[in-house]
């Protein structure tokens, strides 16, 4: 029995890593094609090319488009905001489904979990980092007077905080099906180290122009997760 449990945990960890990588690529596609691309075609434009980076966030994905001369500033704003809006919508819809579903097989759960996570990080990352140093979609939206740096930071923080709470709960519930409660709680806390890891990958690219003194802030989700897990343990005593 113990041998089977150990084997199940190994299969889970391998599946978790593989699903994470695949869903990262899917989330990039959603941002570029389903987000920007949808609005480009909606307003009569054409998609010229799409590049999905396997190295994100070190290297950004992108989409090139051709727009008719009749496109207005408001329509351009929808195009630039499309990637963020669609990713946020996809993430919170997926989170809601996972929270509402009482029982779901762990293979399906981790796939949807990763999709919800990557689409959340994709969109809130743009807003938070773009608020500190405007780039890409956020830069264009600020130029169009749709966003300001402060507004971008505020929206990004609120959306990430909501997703952090929901995804932590979803991950903990999924891990408990495979691991003991204490290890499941530790797994949730360790998972959030992915945020500083992603930021370090971004910082490794000098073209991004980010400052290393932002890095300590990225450990906040891990510390909050640790406090929450300790509170859950104490509340059960």
Secondary structure as a PSIPRED ss2 file (coil, helix, strand):
# PSIPRED VFORMAT (PSIPRED V4.0)

   1 X C   1.000  0.000  0.000
   2 X H   0.000  1.000  0.000
   3 X H   0.000  1.000  0.000
   4 X H   0.000  1.000  0.000
   5 X H   0.000  1.000  0.000
   6 X H   0.000  1.000  0.000
   7 X H   0.000  1.000  0.000
   8 X H   0.000  1.000  0.000
   9 X H   0.000  1.000  0.000
  10 X H   0.000  1.000  0.000
  11 X H   0.000  1.000  0.000
  12 X H   0.000  1.000  0.000
  13 X H   0.000  1.000  0.000
  14 X H   0.000  1.000  0.000
  15 X H   0.000  1.000  0.000
  16 X H   0.000  1.000  0.000
  17 X H   0.000  1.000  0.000
  18 X H   0.000  1.000  0.000
  19 X H   0.000  1.000  0.000
  20 X H   0.000  1.000  0.000
  21 X H   0.000  1.000  0.000
  22 X H   0.000  1.000  0.000
  23 X H   0.000  1.000  0.000
  24 X H   0.000  1.000  0.000
  25 X H   0.000  1.000  0.000
  26 X H   0.000  1.000  0.000
  27 X H   0.000  1.000  0.000
  28 X H   0.000  1.000  0.000
  29 X H   0.000  1.000  0.000
  30 X H   0.000  1.000  0.000
  31 X H   0.000  1.000  0.000
  32 X H   0.000  1.000  0.000
  33 X H   0.000  1.000  0.000
  34 X H   0.000  1.000  0.000
  35 X H   0.000  1.000  0.000
  36 X H   0.000  1.000  0.000
  37 X H   0.000  1.000  0.000
  38 X H   0.000  1.000  0.000
  39 X H   0.000  1.000  0.000
  40 X H   0.000  1.000  0.000
  41 X H   0.000  1.000  0.000
  42 X H   0.000  1.000  0.000
  43 X C   1.000  0.000  0.000
  44 X C   1.000  0.000  0.000
  45 X C   1.000  0.000  0.000
  46 X E   0.000  0.000  1.000
  47 X E   0.000  0.000  1.000
  48 X E   0.000  0.000  1.000
  49 X E   0.000  0.000  1.000
  50 X E   0.000  0.000  1.000
  51 X E   0.000  0.000  1.000
  52 X C   1.000  0.000  0.000
  53 X C   1.000  0.000  0.000
  54 X C   1.000  0.000  0.000
  55 X C   1.000  0.000  0.000
  56 X C   1.000  0.000  0.000
  57 X C   1.000  0.000  0.000
  58 X C   1.000  0.000  0.000
  59 X C   1.000  0.000  0.000
  60 X C   1.000  0.000  0.000
  61 X C   1.000  0.000  0.000
  62 X E   0.000  0.000  1.000
  63 X E   0.000  0.000  1.000
  64 X E   0.000  0.000  1.000
  65 X E   0.000  0.000  1.000
  66 X E   0.000  0.000  1.000
  67 X C   1.000  0.000  0.000
  68 X C   1.000  0.000  0.000
  69 X C   1.000  0.000  0.000
  70 X C   1.000  0.000  0.000
  71 X C   1.000  0.000  0.000
  72 X C   1.000  0.000  0.000
  73 X H   0.000  1.000  0.000
  74 X H   0.000  1.000  0.000
  75 X H   0.000  1.000  0.000
  76 X H   0.000  1.000  0.000
  77 X H   0.000  1.000  0.000
  78 X H   0.000  1.000  0.000
  79 X H   0.000  1.000  0.000
  80 X H   0.000  1.000  0.000
  81 X H   0.000  1.000  0.000
  82 X H   0.000  1.000  0.000
  83 X H   0.000  1.000  0.000
  84 X H   0.000  1.000  0.000
  85 X H   0.000  1.000  0.000
  86 X H   0.000  1.000  0.000
  87 X H   0.000  1.000  0.000
  88 X H   0.000  1.000  0.000
  89 X H   0.000  1.000  0.000
  90 X H   0.000  1.000  0.000
  91 X H   0.000  1.000  0.000
  92 X H   0.000  1.000  0.000
  93 X H   0.000  1.000  0.000
  94 X H   0.000  1.000  0.000
  95 X H   0.000  1.000  0.000
  96 X H   0.000  1.000  0.000
  97 X H   0.000  1.000  0.000
  98 X H   0.000  1.000  0.000
  99 X H   0.000  1.000  0.000
 100 X H   0.000  1.000  0.000
 101 X C   1.000  0.000  0.000
 102 X C   1.000  0.000  0.000
 103 X C   1.000  0.000  0.000
 104 X C   1.000  0.000  0.000
 105 X C   1.000  0.000  0.000
 106 X H   0.000  1.000  0.000
 107 X H   0.000  1.000  0.000
 108 X H   0.000  1.000  0.000
 109 X H   0.000  1.000  0.000
 110 X H   0.000  1.000  0.000
 111 X H   0.000  1.000  0.000
 112 X H   0.000  1.000  0.000
 113 X H   0.000  1.000  0.000
 114 X H   0.000  1.000  0.000
 115 X H   0.000  1.000  0.000
 116 X H   0.000  1.000  0.000
 117 X H   0.000  1.000  0.000
 118 X H   0.000  1.000  0.000
 119 X H   0.000  1.000  0.000
 120 X H   0.000  1.000  0.000
 121 X H   0.000  1.000  0.000
 122 X H   0.000  1.000  0.000
 123 X H   0.000  1.000  0.000
 124 X H   0.000  1.000  0.000
 125 X H   0.000  1.000  0.000
 126 X H   0.000  1.000  0.000
 127 X H   0.000  1.000  0.000
 128 X H   0.000  1.000  0.000
 129 X H   0.000  1.000  0.000
 130 X H   0.000  1.000  0.000
 131 X H   0.000  1.000  0.000
 132 X H   0.000  1.000  0.000
 133 X C   1.000  0.000  0.000
 134 X C   1.000  0.000  0.000
 135 X C   1.000  0.000  0.000
 136 X H   0.000  1.000  0.000
 137 X H   0.000  1.000  0.000
 138 X H   0.000  1.000  0.000
 139 X H   0.000  1.000  0.000
 140 X H   0.000  1.000  0.000
 141 X H   0.000  1.000  0.000
 142 X H   0.000  1.000  0.000
 143 X H   0.000  1.000  0.000
 144 X C   1.000  0.000  0.000
 145 X C   1.000  0.000  0.000
 146 X C   1.000  0.000  0.000
 147 X C   1.000  0.000  0.000
 148 X C   1.000  0.000  0.000
 149 X H   0.000  1.000  0.000
 150 X H   0.000  1.000  0.000
 151 X H   0.000  1.000  0.000
 152 X H   0.000  1.000  0.000
 153 X H   0.000  1.000  0.000
 154 X H   0.000  1.000  0.000
 155 X H   0.000  1.000  0.000
 156 X H   0.000  1.000  0.000
 157 X H   0.000  1.000  0.000
 158 X H   0.000  1.000  0.000
 159 X H   0.000  1.000  0.000
 160 X H   0.000  1.000  0.000
 161 X H   0.000  1.000  0.000
 162 X H   0.000  1.000  0.000
 163 X H   0.000  1.000  0.000
 164 X H   0.000  1.000  0.000
 165 X H   0.000  1.000  0.000
 166 X H   0.000  1.000  0.000
 167 X H   0.000  1.000  0.000
 168 X H   0.000  1.000  0.000
 169 X H   0.000  1.000  0.000
 170 X H   0.000  1.000  0.000
 171 X H   0.000  1.000  0.000
 172 X H   0.000  1.000  0.000
 173 X H   0.000  1.000  0.000
 174 X H   0.000  1.000  0.000
 175 X H   0.000  1.000  0.000
 176 X H   0.000  1.000  0.000
 177 X C   1.000  0.000  0.000
 178 X C   1.000  0.000  0.000
 179 X C   1.000  0.000  0.000
 180 X C   1.000  0.000  0.000
 181 X H   0.000  1.000  0.000
 182 X H   0.000  1.000  0.000
 183 X H   0.000  1.000  0.000
 184 X H   0.000  1.000  0.000
 185 X H   0.000  1.000  0.000
 186 X H   0.000  1.000  0.000
 187 X H   0.000  1.000  0.000
 188 X H   0.000  1.000  0.000
 189 X H   0.000  1.000  0.000
 190 X H   0.000  1.000  0.000
 191 X H   0.000  1.000  0.000
 192 X C   1.000  0.000  0.000
 193 X H   0.000  1.000  0.000
 194 X H   0.000  1.000  0.000
 195 X H   0.000  1.000  0.000
 196 X H   0.000  1.000  0.000
 197 X H   0.000  1.000  0.000
 198 X H   0.000  1.000  0.000
 199 X H   0.000  1.000  0.000
 200 X H   0.000  1.000  0.000
 201 X H   0.000  1.000  0.000
 202 X H   0.000  1.000  0.000
 203 X H   0.000  1.000  0.000
 204 X C   1.000  0.000  0.000
 205 X C   1.000  0.000  0.000
 206 X H   0.000  1.000  0.000
 207 X H   0.000  1.000  0.000
 208 X H   0.000  1.000  0.000
 209 X C   1.000  0.000  0.000
 210 X C   1.000  0.000  0.000
 211 X C   1.000  0.000  0.000
 212 X H   0.000  1.000  0.000
 213 X H   0.000  1.000  0.000
 214 X H   0.000  1.000  0.000
 215 X H   0.000  1.000  0.000
 216 X H   0.000  1.000  0.000
 217 X H   0.000  1.000  0.000
 218 X H   0.000  1.000  0.000
 219 X H   0.000  1.000  0.000
 220 X H   0.000  1.000  0.000
 221 X H   0.000  1.000  0.000
 222 X H   0.000  1.000  0.000
 223 X H   0.000  1.000  0.000
 224 X H   0.000  1.000  0.000
 225 X H   0.000  1.000  0.000
 226 X H   0.000  1.000  0.000
 227 X H   0.000  1.000  0.000
 228 X H   0.000  1.000  0.000
 229 X H   0.000  1.000  0.000
 230 X H   0.000  1.000  0.000
 231 X H   0.000  1.000  0.000
 232 X H   0.000  1.000  0.000
 233 X H   0.000  1.000  0.000
 234 X H   0.000  1.000  0.000
 235 X H   0.000  1.000  0.000
 236 X C   1.000  0.000  0.000
 237 X C   1.000  0.000  0.000
